Amino acid sequence: MAARPNEASQTRARKALEELCRAYWYPLYAFVRFRGHSSDDAQDLTQAFFARIIETGGFASAAPGRGRFRSYLLGALKHFLANEWHRGQTQKRGGQVQFIEWDALDPEDRYAGASEQPDNPDHLFDREWALETVAGALHTLRAEMVKAGKSEQFVAFKGSLTGEDDSSREEIAARLGMSEGAVKVAVHRLRQRFRKLLRAAIAETVSDEVDLDEEMRYLVAVLRKR
């Protein structure tokens, strides 16, 4: 909604558009790439999709009452690709308008480095959406912890949030000079805050609490399939 440009809020609209591009560029790129396009074509098509949807006011039809923004955006991309926006019509990298600085992102390295690919592009898009949503919440949480002077705790506890660290509570306590009880309380609070940040991020893309709860459950289900 904030990304819809109008004379009264151009600055806000630009900021919202930048956030959307940053949050969704890779899930969209991965979807296009999985559909059989080369890396260069996928970059051009993703760039052109953002340009097209912004230039034509495509976000105007993304109404809160019409469901999840994730589903709306993927549907818009499928429609875009079906209408033959191929190399001859896409904005070449280095052209007049660039929404994404591809050279700094190494999208193909990321795509090629995935441990395994889902069985279809829709599932791939959903997985990358889930990963990007989690990464955004972790980024915000890290910034909060650094500001509070607890960056060391964030590093130690991050694995407990994502399931990537099998260190025992005793090991973490010894590393931080805390009691095991204090570690347990700190991790519990951090998990609560992380969940709130995830819900806040998803809440911006759905219409109501029911959709929010369903989307949270779906995010967890997608990540468990990895």
C-alpha positions in Angstrom: 0.0 0.0 0.0 2.8 2.4 0.9 4.5 1.7 -2.4 1.7 3.3 -4.4 3.1 6.6 -5.5 1.2 9.9 -5.0 2.2 13.5 -4.9 1.9 13.7 -1.1 4.2 10.8 -0.3 6.8 10.3 -3.0 9.6 9.7 -0.5 7.6 7.2 1.4 6.6 5.4 -1.8 10.2 5.2 -3.0 11.3 3.8 0.4 8.6 1.2 0.3 9.5 0.2 -3.3 13.1 -0.2 -2.3 12.1 -2.5 0.6 9.9 -4.6 -1.7 12.7 -5.0 -4.3 15.2 -5.9 -1.6 12.9 -8.4 0.1 11.6 -10.2 -3.1 14.3 -9.9 -5.7 15.9 -13.2 -5.1 12.8 -15.4 -4.7 11.6 -13.9 -8.0 15.0 -14.4 -9.7 15.2 -18.0 -8.5 11.7 -18.7 -9.8 12.6 -17.3 -13.3 15.9 -19.2 -13.2 14.2 -22.4 -12.4 11.8 -21.9 -15.3 14.8 -22.5 -17.6 16.1 -19.0 -18.3 19.8 -18.4 -18.3 21.4 -16.3 -15.5 21.6 -13.2 -17.7 18.0 -13.6 -18.9 16.7 -14.2 -15.4 18.4 -11.0 -14.2 17.0 -9.0 -17.1 13.5 -10.5 -16.7 13.5 -9.8 -12.9 14.7 -6.3 -13.5 12.1 -5.7 -16.2 9.3 -7.2 -14.0 10.0 -4.7 -11.3 10.3 -1.9 -13.8 7.0 -2.9 -15.5 5.0 -3.3 -12.4 6.1 0.0 -11.0 5.8 2.0 -14.3 2.3 0.7 -14.9 1.1 1.1 -11.3 0.8 -2.6 -10.9 0.7 -2.4 -7.1 -2.7 -0.6 -7.4 -4.4 -4.0 -7.6 -2.6 -5.4 -4.5 -5.4 -4.7 -2.1 -5.2 -6.0 1.6 -8.6 -7.7 1.3 -7.5 -9.8 -1.6 -5.1 -12.1 0.3 -1.4 -12.6 0.6 1.0 -10.3 -1.1 3.4 -13.2 -1.7 0.7 -14.9 -3.8 -0.2 -11.7 -5.6 3.4 -11.0 -6.6 4.1 -14.6 -7.9 0.9 -14.4 -9.9 1.9 -11.1 -11.4 5.3 -12.5 -12.3 3.7 -15.6 -14.0 1.5 -13.2 -16.0 4.4 -11.1 -17.0 6.4 -14.1 -18.2 3.4 -15.5 -20.1 3.1 -12.3 -22.1 6.5 -12.9 -23.7 8.6 -10.2 -22.0 11.8 -11.8 -23.3 15.2 -10.5 -24.1 14.1 -8.1 -26.8 11.8 -6.3 -24.4 13.6 -6.4 -21.1 15.7 -3.6 -19.7 19.4 -4.6 -20.2 21.7 -4.4 -17.2 23.4 -1.1 -17.2 20.4 0.6 -18.9 18.7 3.8 -17.9 16.9 2.3 -14.9 18.3 -0.2 -12.4 16.3 -1.3 -9.4 18.8 -4.0 -8.5 22.6 -3.9 -8.6 23.2 -7.4 -9.7 27.0 -7.4 -9.7 27.1 -6.8 -6.0 24.7 -9.7 -5.2 26.1 -12.7 -7.0 22.7 -14.3 -7.6 24.0 -17.2 -9.7 26.5 -18.2 -6.9 23.6 -18.2 -4.5 21.4 -20.2 -6.9 24.1 -22.7 -7.7 25.0 -23.1 -4.0 21.6 -24.3 -2.9 22.0 -27.7 -1.4 19.0 -29.0 -3.4 16.2 -27.5 -5.5 12.5 -28.1 -4.8 10.4 -30.0 -7.3 8.9 -27.0 -9.0 9.4 -23.2 -9.3 6.5 -22.3 -7.0 8.0 -24.3 -4.2 11.4 -22.7 -4.8 9.8 -19.2 -4.7 8.1 -20.0 -1.4 11.3 -21.4 0.1 13.3 -18.3 -0.8 10.5 -16.1 0.4 10.6 -17.9 3.8 14.4 -17.6 4.0 14.4 -13.9 3.1 11.7 -13.3 5.7 13.7 -15.1 8.4 16.9 -13.2 7.3 15.1 -9.9 7.6 13.9 -10.6 11.1 17.3 -11.8 12.2 18.9 -8.6 10.8 16.5 -6.5 12.8 17.1 -8.5 15.9 20.8 -8.3 15.5 20.6 -4.5 15.2 18.5 -4.3 18.4 21.0 -6.5 20.3 24.0 -4.5 19.0 22.3 -1.3 20.1 21.8 -2.8 23.5 25.4 -3.8 23.8 24.6 -7.5 23.5 26.1 -8.4 20.2 28.1 -11.3 21.7 24.9 -12.8 23.1 23.3 -12.5 19.7 26.1 -14.4 18.0 26.0 -17.1 20.7 22.2 -17.5 20.7 21.5 -17.1 16.9 21.9 -20.8 16.3 19.2 -21.5 18.9 16.8 -19.4 16.9 17.5 -21.1 13.6 18.3 -24.6 14.7 21.8 -24.4 13.1 23.7 -24.7 16.4 23.9 -27.8 18.5 26.0 -26.3 21.3 24.8 -27.3 24.7 23.4 -24.7 27.1 26.4 -25.4 29.4 28.9 -24.6 26.6 27.2 -21.4 25.8 27.0 -20.4 29.4 30.7 -21.0 29.9 31.5 -19.0 26.7 29.5 -16.0 27.9 30.3 -16.2 31.6 26.6 -16.7 32.4 24.7 -19.3 34.5 22.8 -21.9 32.6 19.6 -20.5 34.1 20.4 -17.0 32.8 21.1 -18.5 29.3 17.8 -20.3 29.3 15.9 -17.1 30.2 17.9 -15.1 27.6 17.2 -17.6 24.8 13.5 -17.7 25.7 13.2 -13.9 25.5 15.2 -13.8 22.3 12.9 -16.4 20.7 9.8 -14.4 21.7 11.3 -11.3 20.2 12.3 -13.1 17.0 8.8 -14.5 16.6 7.3 -11.0 17.1 9.6 -9.6 14.4 8.6 -12.5 12.0 4.9 -11.8 12.6 5.4 -8.1 12.1 7.1 -8.7 8.8 4.4 -11.1 7.6 1.6 -8.9 8.9 2.6 -6.2 6.4 1.7 -8.6 3.5 -1.6 -10.2 4.6 -5.1 -8.8 5.3 -6.0 -10.2 8.7 -5.0 -12.3 11.8 -6.3 -15.5 10.2 -4.1 -15.1 7.2 -1.2 -14.0 9.4 -1.5 -17.2 11.5 -1.8 -19.4 8.4 1.2 -17.7 6.8 3.3 -18.2 9.9 2.5 -21.9 9.9 3.2 -22.1 6.2 6.6 -20.4 6.7 7.6 -23.0 9.3 6.3 -25.8 7.1 8.4 -24.6 4.1 11.5 -24.3 6.2 11.1 -27.8 7.6 11.1 -29.2 4.0 14.7 -28.0 3.5 
